[in-house]
């Protein structure tokens, strides 16, 4: 059995207070939609509205909370928070000019 060290912090505990100097969220993507084709064949459709994103990957779909931060001109940090999977999230770095995306 793999046990964490006794002083191990969960993500929420680690993140507490870390957002003090964080860039503000934005609604700049509200009203926009994107179809992302990944190299592994996965397709992800995104439709943004204020504080929410409707997503579909062909097998699953939902509307979830989303946090969008503009980190550089035309480049957004997008954090999709899955309500039915509280230990999972999908983070995208999305450049709307170059149309390149990194998914984590």
C-alpha positions as CSV (number, residue, x, y, z in Angstrom):
1,X,0.0,0.0,0.0
2,X,1.3,3.4,-1.0
3,X,1.0,5.9,1.8
4,X,1.6,9.6,1.7
5,X,4.0,11.2,4.2
6,X,2.3,12.5,7.3
7,X,2.7,16.1,6.3
8,X,1.5,15.5,2.7
9,X,-0.9,18.3,1.6
10,X,-3.9,17.7,-0.7
11,X,-4.2,20.1,-3.6
12,X,-6.7,22.4,-1.9
13,X,-4.5,22.6,1.2
14,X,-1.5,23.4,-0.9
15,X,-3.4,26.0,-3.0
16,X,-4.7,27.9,0.1
17,X,-3.4,31.4,0.0
18,X,-1.3,30.8,-3.2
19,X,-3.8,32.8,-5.3
20,X,-2.8,36.1,-3.6
21,X,-0.9,37.3,-6.6
22,X,-2.8,35.5,-9.2
23,X,-4.0,37.1,-12.4
24,X,-7.8,37.9,-12.5
25,X,-10.2,35.6,-14.3
26,X,-11.8,36.9,-17.5
27,X,-14.9,36.3,-19.5
28,X,-13.0,37.0,-22.8
29,X,-13.9,33.6,-24.2
30,X,-17.7,33.9,-23.4
31,X,-19.7,33.4,-26.5
32,X,-16.9,31.6,-28.3
33,X,-16.5,27.9,-29.3
34,X,-13.6,25.7,-30.2
35,X,-13.2,22.2,-31.7
36,X,-9.8,20.8,-30.6
37,X,-8.3,17.8,-32.4
38,X,-5.6,16.1,-30.4
39,X,-2.7,14.1,-31.9
40,X,-4.0,10.9,-30.3
41,X,-7.4,11.2,-32.1
42,X,-9.4,12.8,-29.2
43,X,-11.7,15.6,-30.2
44,X,-12.9,18.1,-27.7
45,X,-15.7,20.6,-28.4
46,X,-15.9,23.6,-26.1
47,X,-18.6,26.4,-25.9
48,X,-17.9,29.1,-23.4
49,X,-20.3,31.2,-21.4
50,X,-19.8,33.3,-18.3
51,X,-18.1,31.1,-15.8
52,X,-19.2,27.9,-17.6
53,X,-18.1,25.7,-20.4
54,X,-20.2,23.2,-22.3
55,X,-17.8,20.4,-23.4
56,X,-18.1,17.2,-25.4
57,X,-15.5,14.6,-26.4
58,X,-17.8,12.4,-28.4
59,X,-18.4,9.9,-25.5
60,X,-19.2,12.3,-22.7
61,X,-20.5,15.8,-22.4
62,X,-21.6,18.3,-19.7
63,X,-21.7,21.9,-18.6
64,X,-19.1,22.6,-16.0
65,X,-17.6,25.5,-14.1
66,X,-14.6,27.0,-15.8
67,X,-11.9,29.4,-14.8
68,X,-10.3,31.4,-17.6
69,X,-7.2,33.6,-17.1
70,X,-5.6,35.5,-19.9
71,X,-1.9,34.8,-19.3
72,X,-0.5,36.6,-22.4
73,X,-2.1,38.3,-25.4
74,X,-4.6,35.8,-27.0
75,X,-3.3,33.0,-24.6
76,X,-5.6,31.6,-21.9
77,X,-5.2,29.3,-19.0
78,X,-8.5,27.3,-18.9
79,X,-9.3,25.1,-15.9
80,X,-12.4,22.9,-16.3
81,X,-13.7,21.7,-13.0
82,X,-15.7,18.5,-13.3
83,X,-18.6,18.4,-10.8
84,X,-19.0,14.6,-11.0
85,X,-15.2,14.0,-10.7
86,X,-14.1,16.1,-7.8
87,X,-10.5,14.8,-7.9
88,X,-10.1,15.6,-11.6
89,X,-9.8,18.7,-13.7
90,X,-8.6,19.5,-17.2
91,X,-6.3,22.4,-17.8
92,X,-5.8,23.8,-21.2
93,X,-3.4,26.5,-22.4
94,X,-5.2,27.9,-25.4
95,X,-3.8,30.4,-27.9
96,X,-6.7,31.7,-30.0
97,X,-4.4,33.3,-32.6
98,X,-2.1,30.4,-33.3
99,X,-4.9,27.9,-32.6
100,X,-2.5,25.8,-30.6
101,X,-3.6,24.0,-27.4
102,X,-1.8,22.1,-24.6
103,X,-4.0,19.9,-22.4
104,X,-3.0,18.7,-19.0
